[in-house]
């Protein structure tokens, strides 16, 4: 009986220690989530302005012949895959990778991984990587996103791949995050939409609209990638916070059950001892 009680006490102590760890991780995730949410909100205006500039150029120039708006002859696709550096985030990474697998099932692809989990996934799936220079998500800056965009735009112009996609997890709220795949290049949709939208501004571009368009596209791609990084970081922390909350809740339930079991074992032991004492006393008479 005492052996069982000792095992239960050790189990209770182990659960209590684990709950302390999950609580600490929940607080850290909540703190990082607040900072990541601020980054998500601040990155939108810049990206929106770049997109509006591209749309204005496309709408006002019917003779726009940029290579960025043409469908490439190379059927290969390049995916910028943004994942986290660590696990313990519930189904965050599983959902992202499943979403990606549906997209590239029937397509030859190459990946530029951002985040350790993205690089590990590519290694497991034996998917060719464009570069592994940016596998540390926590260290990615806006300048790094500009370098990534320059590398990708150069590869697109050289027709190393015909389509460029951004695969990330969109942060909607603390309780909702959704994996998304966003088409970055070619910008053929801009050309299709220019017939539908009237020209709202008469703008003179120097040296010409095509050169400005060519210069803005890499910045636009960098803005998209940086936005994807911000959204992914916020989504990861939100998912980790939810996972730690669930772990703490399960820990409390397990602790209650163990405590109840311990009390029952202890009560049974006391009852048995009383019975033995009473039996011995009666036998002595």
C-alpha positions as CSV (number, residue, x, y, z in Angstrom):
1,X,0.0,0.0,0.0
2,X,2.8,2.4,0.9
3,X,4.5,1.6,-2.4
4,X,1.4,2.7,-4.3
5,X,1.1,5.9,-2.3
6,X,4.8,6.7,-3.0
7,X,4.3,6.2,-6.7
8,X,1.2,8.4,-6.8
9,X,3.0,11.2,-4.8
10,X,5.9,11.1,-7.3
11,X,3.4,11.2,-10.2
12,X,1.7,14.2,-8.6
13,X,5.0,16.0,-8.1
14,X,5.9,15.3,-11.8
15,X,2.6,16.8,-13.0
16,X,3.1,19.8,-10.9
17,X,6.6,20.4,-12.3
18,X,5.3,20.0,-15.8
19,X,2.5,22.5,-15.2
20,X,5.0,25.1,-14.0
21,X,6.9,24.7,-17.3
22,X,3.7,25.0,-19.4
23,X,2.6,28.0,-17.4
24,X,6.0,29.7,-18.0
25,X,5.9,28.8,-21.7
26,X,2.3,30.2,-21.9
27,X,3.5,33.5,-20.4
28,X,6.5,33.8,-22.8
29,X,4.2,33.0,-25.8
30,X,1.7,35.7,-24.7
31,X,4.5,38.3,-24.4
32,X,5.9,37.4,-27.8
33,X,2.4,37.4,-29.3
34,X,1.8,41.0,-28.3
35,X,5.0,42.1,-30.0
36,X,4.2,40.0,-33.1
37,X,0.7,41.5,-33.3
38,X,2.1,45.0,-33.4
39,X,4.4,44.0,-36.3
40,X,1.5,42.6,-38.2
41,X,-0.4,45.8,-37.9
42,X,2.5,48.1,-38.8
43,X,3.6,46.2,-41.9
44,X,0.2,46.5,-43.8
45,X,0.3,50.2,-44.8
46,X,3.7,49.9,-46.7
47,X,2.7,46.8,-48.6
48,X,-0.7,48.3,-49.5
49,X,0.9,51.4,-50.9
50,X,3.3,49.4,-53.0
51,X,0.4,47.3,-54.4
52,X,-1.5,50.4,-55.2
53,X,1.5,51.8,-57.1
54,X,1.8,48.7,-59.2
55,X,-1.9,48.7,-59.9
56,X,-1.9,52.3,-61.0
57,X,1.0,51.7,-63.4
58,X,-0.7,48.7,-64.9
59,X,-4.0,50.5,-65.2
60,X,-2.5,53.6,-66.9
61,X,-0.1,51.8,-69.3
62,X,-1.7,49.5,-71.8
63,X,1.6,48.8,-73.4
64,X,3.2,47.5,-70.3
65,X,5.5,44.6,-71.3
66,X,7.4,43.8,-68.1
67,X,8.6,40.3,-67.7
68,X,7.0,40.3,-64.2
69,X,3.5,40.2,-65.7
70,X,4.1,37.5,-68.3
71,X,3.4,33.8,-67.7
72,X,6.7,32.0,-67.6
73,X,7.5,29.1,-69.9
74,X,9.1,27.1,-67.1
75,X,6.3,25.1,-65.4
76,X,8.4,24.7,-62.2
77,X,7.1,26.6,-59.1
78,X,9.0,28.2,-56.3
79,X,7.5,28.2,-52.8
80,X,8.7,30.5,-50.0
81,X,7.7,28.3,-47.0
82,X,7.6,30.2,-43.7
83,X,7.4,28.0,-40.6
84,X,8.6,28.3,-37.0
85,X,11.9,27.4,-35.3
86,X,10.5,25.3,-32.5
87,X,7.7,22.8,-31.9
88,X,5.1,22.6,-29.0
89,X,2.7,24.7,-31.0
90,X,-0.2,22.3,-31.4
91,X,-1.2,21.6,-35.0
92,X,0.4,24.8,-36.3
93,X,3.1,23.1,-38.5
94,X,1.0,20.1,-39.4
95,X,-1.8,22.2,-40.9
96,X,0.7,24.4,-42.8
97,X,2.5,21.5,-44.4
98,X,-0.7,19.7,-45.3
99,X,-1.9,22.8,-47.0
100,X,1.3,23.0,-49.0
101,X,1.2,19.4,-50.0
102,X,-2.2,19.9,-51.6
103,X,-0.8,22.7,-53.7
104,X,2.3,21.1,-55.1
105,X,1.0,17.6,-55.5
106,X,1.0,17.7,-59.3
107,X,3.8,20.2,-59.8
108,X,7.5,20.3,-59.9
109,X,8.7,22.6,-57.2
110,X,11.6,24.1,-55.4
111,X,11.4,25.7,-51.9
112,X,13.1,28.5,-50.1
113,X,12.6,27.6,-46.4
114,X,12.3,30.2,-43.7
115,X,12.3,28.7,-40.2
116,X,14.0,25.6,-38.9
117,X,10.8,23.5,-39.1
118,X,10.5,24.5,-42.8
119,X,14.1,23.3,-43.5
120,X,13.5,20.1,-41.5
121,X,10.3,19.4,-43.5
122,X,12.1,19.9,-46.8
123,X,14.8,17.5,-45.7
124,X,12.3,14.9,-44.7
125,X,10.4,15.2,-48.0
126,X,13.6,15.4,-50.0
127,X,12.4,18.6,-51.7
128,X,15.1,20.7,-53.4
129,X,15.9,24.0,-51.6
130,X,16.8,27.2,-53.4
131,X,18.9,28.2,-50.4
132,X,19.1,27.5,-46.7
133,X,20.6,30.8,-45.8
134,X,17.4,32.1,-44.0
135,X,16.4,29.1,-41.9
136,X,16.4,31.1,-38.6
137,X,12.9,32.7,-38.5
138,X,13.6,34.6,-35.3
139,X,16.5,36.4,-37.0
140,X,14.7,37.4,-40.2
141,X,14.7,41.2,-40.7
142,X,13.2,43.5,-43.3
143,X,16.6,43.7,-44.9
144,X,16.8,39.9,-45.2
145,X,13.4,39.9,-46.8
146,X,14.7,42.4,-49.4
147,X,17.6,40.1,-50.1
148,X,15.3,37.1,-50.4
149,X,13.0,39.1,-52.8
150,X,16.0,40.1,-55.0
151,X,17.2,36.5,-55.2
152,X,13.7,35.3,-56.2
153,X,13.0,38.0,-58.7
154,X,16.4,37.3,-60.3
155,X,15.5,33.6,-60.5
156,X,12.1,34.4,-62.0
157,X,13.6,36.7,-64.7
158,X,16.1,34.0,-65.6
159,X,13.2,31.5,-65.9
160,X,14.6,29.2,-63.3
161,X,10.9,28.8,-62.2
162,X,7.7,30.1,-63.8
163,X,5.7,30.9,-60.7
164,X,6.5,32.2,-57.2
165,X,4.2,31.5,-54.2
166,X,4.3,32.5,-50.6
167,X,3.2,29.8,-48.1
168,X,2.6,31.1,-44.6
169,X,0.0,31.1,-41.8
170,X,-2.2,34.2,-41.7
171,X,-2.9,35.6,-38.3
172,X,-6.6,36.4,-38.0
173,X,-7.0,36.5,-34.3
174,X,-5.6,34.9,-31.1
175,X,-8.0,32.0,-31.6
176,X,-7.8,31.6,-35.4
177,X,-4.9,31.2,-37.7
178,X,-5.2,30.0,-41.3
179,X,-2.6,28.5,-43.7
180,X,-2.5,30.4,-47.0
181,X,-0.7,30.2,-50.3
182,X,-0.3,33.6,-52.0
183,X,0.7,34.0,-55.6
184,X,3.5,36.5,-55.9
185,X,4.7,36.2,-59.5
186,X,3.8,36.6,-62.3
187,X,1.7,39.7,-61.8
188,X,-0.6,38.7,-64.7
189,X,-3.7,39.5,-62.6
190,X,-2.8,43.2,-62.6
191,X,-2.9,43.2,-66.4
192,X,-6.2,41.4,-66.4
193,X,-7.7,43.9,-63.9
194,X,-6.5,47.0,-65.7
195,X,-9.3,46.8,-68.2
196,X,-11.9,46.7,-65.4
197,X,-10.6,49.7,-63.5
198,X,-10.6,53.3,-64.7
199,X,-7.4,55.4,-64.3
200,X,-7.9,57.4,-61.2
201,X,-4.7,59.4,-61.3
202,X,-2.6,60.9,-64.1
203,X,1.0,60.3,-63.0
204,X,4.3,60.9,-64.8
205,X,6.9,58.3,-64.0
206,X,10.6,58.9,-64.5
207,X,12.4,57.7,-66.5
208,X,9.3,55.7,-67.6
209,X,6.5,53.6,-66.2
210,X,8.2,50.3,-67.1
211,X,11.4,51.1,-65.3
212,X,9.5,52.2,-62.2
213,X,7.4,49.0,-62.3
214,X,10.6,47.0,-62.6
215,X,12.1,48.7,-59.6
216,X,8.9,48.4,-57.4
217,X,8.2,44.7,-58.0
218,X,11.2,43.5,-55.8
219,X,10.1,45.9,-53.1
220,X,6.6,44.6,-53.4
221,X,7.8,41.0,-53.1
222,X,9.9,41.9,-50.1
223,X,6.9,43.5,-48.5
224,X,4.8,40.4,-49.1
225,X,7.5,38.1,-47.6
226,X,8.0,40.4,-44.6
227,X,4.3,40.4,-44.0
228,X,4.2,36.6,-44.2
229,X,7.0,36.5,-41.7
230,X,5.1,38.8,-39.3
231,X,1.9,36.9,-39.7
232,X,3.6,33.5,-39.2
233,X,5.4,34.6,-36.1
234,X,2.2,35.9,-34.6
235,X,0.3,32.7,-35.6
236,X,3.0,30.5,-34.1
237,X,3.0,32.3,-30.7
238,X,-0.9,32.3,-30.7
239,X,-0.9,28.5,-31.5
240,X,1.8,27.9,-28.8
241,X,-0.1,29.9,-26.2
242,X,-3.3,27.9,-27.0
243,X,-1.4,24.6,-26.8
244,X,0.1,25.5,-23.4
245,X,-3.3,26.6,-22.1
246,X,-4.7,23.3,-23.1
247,X,-1.7,21.4,-21.6
248,X,-2.2,23.4,-18.3
249,X,-6.0,22.6,-18.3
250,X,-5.3,18.9,-18.9
251,X,-2.6,19.0,-16.2
252,X,-5.1,20.4,-13.6
253,X,-7.6,17.6,-14.5
254,X,-4.9,15.0,-14.2
255,X,-3.8,16.5,-10.9
256,X,-7.3,16.4,-9.5
257,X,-7.7,12.7,-10.5
258,X,-4.3,11.8,-9.0
259,X,-5.1,13.7,-5.8
260,X,-8.4,11.9,-5.5
261,X,-6.8,8.5,-6.1
262,X,-4.1,9.3,-3.5
263,X,-6.7,10.2,-0.9
264,X,-8.6,7.0,-1.6
265,X,-5.5,4.9,-1.3
266,X,-4.5,6.8,1.9
267,X,-8.0,6.3,3.3
268,X,-8.0,2.6,2.4
269,X,-4.6,2.3,4.2
270,X,-5.9,4.0,7.3
271,X,-9.0,1.8,7.3
272,X,-6.9,-1.3,7.0
273,X,-4.6,-0.3,9.8
274,X,-7.6,0.4,12.1
275,X,-9.1,-3.0,11.2
276,X,-5.8,-4.8,12.0
277,X,-5.5,-3.0,15.3
278,X,-9.1,-3.9,16.3
279,X,-8.6,-7.5,15.1
280,X,-5.4,-7.7,17.2
281,X,-7.1,-6.3,20.3
282,X,-10.0,-8.7,20.0
283,X,-7.6,-11.6,19.6
284,X,-5.7,-10.6,22.7
285,X,-8.9,-10.9,24.8
